[in-house]
């Protein structure tokens, strides 16, 4: 069953607010086996494929997952139900 996407925020707003961490290879996307342990889960977002469009959702998701993004700013309880366009 696909997770419904709440298409609320733009990528520019996401970058400004949460400050994604750029990896040593100059990309943003992490794969599960690459994520350093231990982790602070409120600094991680999942990139999801929702009907052919990409979105970023707070925390670790598994259905429709493409990869993960780490951010400098942690998400809050209010951010749990919001998705951000990954354009």
N, C-alpha and C positions, 0 to 999 in steps of 0.2 A: 504494500500500500504506500503510495507516495505521500510525503509530508506536504501539506499546503504551504505555499509561500506567501508571506505578508510583504508585498512589494512596496516598501515605504521610503527607503533612503537611497540617495545617489552615492556613487563611488567617491566622488569628490568630498561629500559630507563625511563619509566614513573615514577617508584618509585624514581629513582635518581633525576629526574628533578622536579617533583611536590610534593614529600614528602607526601604521603597519611597519614591522621590522623587515628591512631588506637583508637577505641572506648574503653570505660570502660570495655566492655565485651570481649575485645581483638579481635574483628572483625573489618572489614573495611566497611561493607555494612549497609547502612541506608535505611529505608523505608520511604515513603512520610510523614506519620503521626509522625515520630520520628525526623524529621529535625527541629532543633531549629530555631525560628524566632526572630528577623529579620535575614535575610541571606545575605551574599555577594555571589551572584550567580557565580562569576568567580572563586570561590573556590570549586565548586561542579561539579561532573562528573556523567554521567549516565552509568550504566552497561547495555549493550544491548545484546540480543541474536540474532545473525545474522547467519541464516542457521546452527544452532546447535553449533556455536562457540561464545564465549563471548568476547566482546570488551568494552572499556571505551571511551565515547565520551563527549566532553565539554558541560557543561550546563545541563539543565533539559529537557529531552526527555520523550515522553510518549509511542510511538510505540515500541514494542519489549523490553520494560523496565523490568529489573530484580530488580534493586535497585540503590542506589546512593553511591558515595564515595566523602568524603571531603578531600581537600588537603591544605597544609600549603602555597604552592606557587600558585598564581592565574594563570589561563590560559590567553593567549593573543588573539587578533583578528586572528593572524596567526594559532593558535591552533584549531580554530573553525571547520576546514575541515579535521582534522586528527583524526583518531581513534587509540587506543592502544590496543593490545591483552591483555586480562585478563586471563593469564594462571596460 
